[in-house]
Amino acid sequence: MSNSATSGQNVADTDGSHPGAGDGTRAVRAGLPEPVKHEPTLPGPVFAAHFHLPGEPTGPYTYGRDENPTWTHLERAIGELEAPGQDDVETLVFASGMAAISSVLFSQLRTGDAVVLPDDGYQALPLVRAQLEAYGIEVRTAPTAEDAQLDVLDGARLLWIETPSNPGLDVCDVRRLAEAAHARGALVAVDNTLATPLGQRPLDLGADFSVASGTKQLTGHGDVLLGYVAGRDAGAMAAVRRWRKIVGAIPGPMEAWLAHRSIATLQLRADRQNATALKVAEALRARPEISGLRYPGLPDDPSHKIASQQMRRFGCVVSFTLPTRERADRFLDALRLVEGATSFGGVRSTAERRGRWGGDAVPEGFVRLSVGAEDPEDLVSDLLRALEESAG
């Protein structure tokens, strides 16, 4: 069963001509069922391990590990954002972003296959690499920048792209890489976590899978773990669905309901956070103690040219490096409006020195800043004050 946009709500045509084509309209109405008198606009979460099922086991809902009406609404909502007006796209939700990532990799790859991963991507990818290699799958890696993954693509079964990369914020040309991969017989998956569907639509750029952690900006409140996979090929998505069933990596109905509720404000949050992130990047660019400042929305950022061709919003994450680990720690301790936390995309700004985890190839003073929904002037003032106070 496809969980694409079939609910009859104001789903935009792909050419944007539908009167409900705006991102805000789409986010607010995505995935809602047809209105029923005296019923809530967004039905509450359905808590069910099993469903009434007399006779033959037919129909959409049989057992709680396979389907749930609350998932269905959320999957339709995400599908409407990832591929507006495209009824051939299926979306599946998972218990976390890593569950979604694993479902694509382990459902599509077999012993003897080769996969290309970014060597500057999400911190858990080295753990994934070790597991893939344990199953006899060859893993090749290359940086995101300058489409370097093209150099190791020959003979691969799957190309995994992360753009913008986390935490370095490099960007690659999704369309170019997808065309090259398909010409070589490889599938393409894009981790769309940092961009969100309002920033970038990988399926329209040629990818076979758009994968993301909904834990981050998609839901945006730091209170839900969630992941999803969207794809157009029915056979490939059937394998992903089968993997979800086998592993049982399913979201709870409350988490799915919270995620759907949160998507309604995605456009509001994304626009505010993206605009503020640009102001923050511009303010930090003038500071002499900061090096390696990255934000794809800056006109002079190394990734800006290609990002501006394939992204509609540049994200809420700004990264930069302070001279030493100690200076970075003092800076983070001095912040008042920015919480020390991992993850990103929430309405409250967070930051961390990424080197504290190990695994990321970044300097000790590297800071990943997730810009929230605070007033831009207050946030910039807090950052500049913390830089001054941490100088001593």
N, C-alpha and C positions, 0 to 999 in steps of 0.2 A: 504494500500500500504506500503510495507516495504521500509524503507530508508537505508537499509544495503548496503554493498559494491557491487554495481551492475553496476558501470559506465565503467568497462572494463579497468580501469587504473591499473598500476602495483601493484595489491593487493597481499600481501604475503599469502602464504599458512600457515596454523597454525603450520606446522613443521619448518617454517623458511627457506625452501629450495628454494623458489621463488627468482629469482635474484633481485627483488625489496623488499626484506624482511627487509632491514635496517630501523630503526626508522626515520632517516633523510629522506630517499627516500620516505617512506610512508607519513610523515608529509608534505613534499613539494608537493606531487601529490594527496593527499587524496581528494576525492570528486570532482575532476575536470571532466567536461564533455569531450566527445570525441572531439578532435580538429577539428575546422572548418576553412577553409581558410579565412583569413582577419578578423576573429573574435578574441576577446581577449581570453587568456588562461583561466582566471577566469572571467566569464561574470559579468557585473556590476549588482548592486542591481535592482530588479524589484519592482517598486512602483506601486501597483495596489490594489485597494479595491475590484474590481470585474474584471472578465475576459469575453471576448466574449463567449456567451453560447447560441447559437440558438438551438432550438429543445430540446431534452431530456437532463437533466443535468448529462452527463457522462463525464469521463475524469478526469485527476488528479487535474485540477485547475478550481475552480468554484467561490469561494468567498475568500477574503483576510484573513478572520479569520480562515479558514480551512487549506489552503495550500498556498505556495508561492514558485516559482522556486528557489529563493535565499535560502530559508530554506532547500529545498531539497538537494542542493549542500553541505550545511553545515552539515546537518544530515548524509549524506553519508560519509563526511569526518570524523566526530566524530565516526561514526560506524566502519570505517576502522581502527581507532586507538584503540577503545575499544575491538574490536573482529575481528582481521585481518582474512580475508578469510572466514568469517562465514556469509553466506547470510541469515541466519534465524534470525539475530539480527536486531531489529528496533530501531531507535533513533528518539527522538522528542525534539525539542528545545523550550525554554520558555524565557519569558521576564527577568527572574532573577533566581538565584539559589534557592531562597525561593519559587518561583513559581513552580520550578521543584520538590522540596521537598514536597510541599503541594499537588502537583498532585498525587504523589504516596500514601501518607498517606490518603488523603481524597477520593481517588478513590478505594482503596483496603479495607478500614475499614468501619464497620457499627456499629450502636448502639449495645452494648453488647459484641463487640470484645475486645480483649486485645492486646496492642502493647508494645514492649520493646524498650526503648530508652536509649542511654548513658546518664549518669548524669554529664558527663564532656565534652559534645560536644558543638557544635556551640551555640553561645549566644542566638539566637532566639528560640532554642528548648523549653525553658520554656513557651514562648508565644504559641507555637504550642501545648504544653501539655495542657494549659488552654483551648484552643479551642476544642481539642479532648475530653477532659473531659466534656465540655459543651454539646457535642453531645452524651454523654453517653458511651464513649469508655474508658475502663480501661487503664491507663498508668502506666507501671512499669519502674523503672530505675535502672541501675547498672553501675559501672565504666567500662571503656574500658579495662584497664589492667587486665592481668591474666584471660581473657575470663570470667569475672564475670557475664556477661549477661546470661550465661548458667544457673545460679542459679534461675533465675526468668522467664524462658522460657516456662515452662509447660502451655499448654492451650492458648498460645498466637497465634494470627492470623498473626502477622508481627513482625519481628526482624529488628530493624534499627541499623546499625553499622556505626561508624565513625572512620576510621583508616587510617593514624595517626589522633588522636583526636586533635581538635583545641580548646584551644591553648596549651594543656599540652603535646602533642606529644606522648601519649601512643599508643601502637599497640596491636591489638588482632589477633588471628588466624582465618582468614576469612573462610578457608576451614573447620576447625573444627566446628565453629559456624554454618556454613551453613548446614553441614551434620546433626548436632544435631537439628537444626530448622526444616529441611525437614522431619526428622524422627518423629517429633511431629506435622507435618502438617502445619507448619508456613512458610510464605514467608520471603525472606531475601532481604533487600535493603542495599547497601553500599554507603555511601557518599565518593566519590573518589576525592573530590576537592583538597585536599592538595597533593595527590600523582600524579594526572593526569593520563591519560591512558598510558603515557610513564613510569610511576613509578609502576603502579599496574593495573591489569585487573581483576576486581571483578567477571565478568561473568565467566571467566575461573577458578576462585576459587570456583565457586558454587553458587554465588549470583543470585537472580532473576532479580534484578534491579541494575544498576550502575547509580548513581545520582551525579551531580556535579554542582557547580557554575562555569560557564565558565568565570565569571568576573575575576577570579584570574589568576593562571599561564597559563591556557589553552590559553587565549588570550594575557595576559601578558603585556599590555600597560596602564592599569588603565583608559581606555576610553570607555569601553563597559560593560553594565550589560547584563548578559546572563546566562541561565541555561539549563540543558538537562537531559533527562532520556533515558537510553539504556536498552533494555530487550529482552529476547528470546521468552517468552510466548506470543503468539498472542492475547489471550483473556485478559491477564493482561494489555498488552500495548494498546489494544483497549479501555479499561477503562480509562487509562491515557490520551489517545487522546481525549476521550469524555469529560473528566474533563477540558482539555485545551480549548476545544470548548465552554463549558458552561461558564467557568470563563473568557475566552478571554485573558489569560495570554500569549500573543504571542509576540515574538520579532519583532522590526521593521526591514524592509529589509536592511537598512543601517547598523544597528548593526550586523545583521547576516552576511552581506558581510565583514564587518571589522573583525569579528571573524574568518571567513574562511581565509581571507588574513593573519591574525596573526598566525594561526595554522602552516603555512609553516615554520616558524622559531622556532616552539616549541622545537624541538630536540636541536637546537643550544642554545636556551635560557636555557633549562632545564639542559643540561650538564654543561654549564658555572655556572649557579646559584647553582647547587648541589655541584659541586667541590669547589666553593668558600664558600658555607655554611659549608662544612667540615673543611676547613681551618680556618674559623671564630670560629667554635666550638672548635677546637684544641687550638686556641690562647686564647680563653676565659677560657678554662679549667684550665689554669695556674694562673688565677687571684684569689687571696685570698678573695676578696670582693664579689665574685660571688658564689652563691649556686644554687642547683637544676638545673644545666645546662642539657638541653635535646636536643639531635639530634639523630635520629635513626641510622644515618650513623656512629656514634662513636662506635668503637668496645666494649667499656665498658658501653654503654647506656643500661638501663634495657630492652629496646625494640629491641635491635639490633638483637638478635638471630632469633626471629620470623620475624622481618622486612626483614632480609636478605634472608629468605626462600620464601617470597611472593612478595617482591618488587624488582624492577630492578633499581630504583633510589629512594633516600630517601627524596627528597623534598628540598625546599629552605628556610624553616622556622627553626629558632633556638630560643629556649626559655630559660630564666634564671631569677634569682631573685637577686636583689640588697638589701642591708640591710634594707633600709627604703624607704618610698614613696618619701621623699625629695631627697634622693640620686638618685633614679631612674629619678626623674624629672630633676635634675641637669645634669645627664648623657645625657638624651635625648636632653636637650637644648644645650649641648656642641657639639653635632654631627654636622658635616658640610656636609658629603656626604650622610647621612641618613635622609630622610624626616620624620617628624612626621605625621603619617597618619594611619588610620585603613585599613583593607583589607591586602592582601599579594599576592605575586607571580609576581609583576611587575618588569620591567627591571631596575627601580630605587629603591634602597634599602629604606625600610620604617621601622619604629619601633614605638611602643606605649606601654605605661603602661596600661595593660589591665584592671586594677582595676578602672580606671577612668570611665568606663561604668557601673560598677556594674553587677551582674549576673554571672560572672565567679568566680568559687571557687578558687581564686588564691591569694597569698599574695599581699600586697599593693605595694611592690617593684618588682612585676613580670613584665618582659619585653618580648614582642613577637617581634622578629626581622625577617623581611623578607629580604632575601639577594637578591640583584639585580645583574645586569650584569657589574658592575664596575670592574676595575682591582682589583684582590684579595688583592694585597699588599697595594693598596690605602685604601681599605675598612678596612682591619685589622688595619692599622695605624691609621685611623680615630677613630675606636672603642677604641683602647688602649689609644689614646690621650684623648678622652672624659672621659674615666675612671679615668685617672690621674687628669684631670682638675676638675672633680666632687667630688674628695675625700675631699676637704676642707669644 
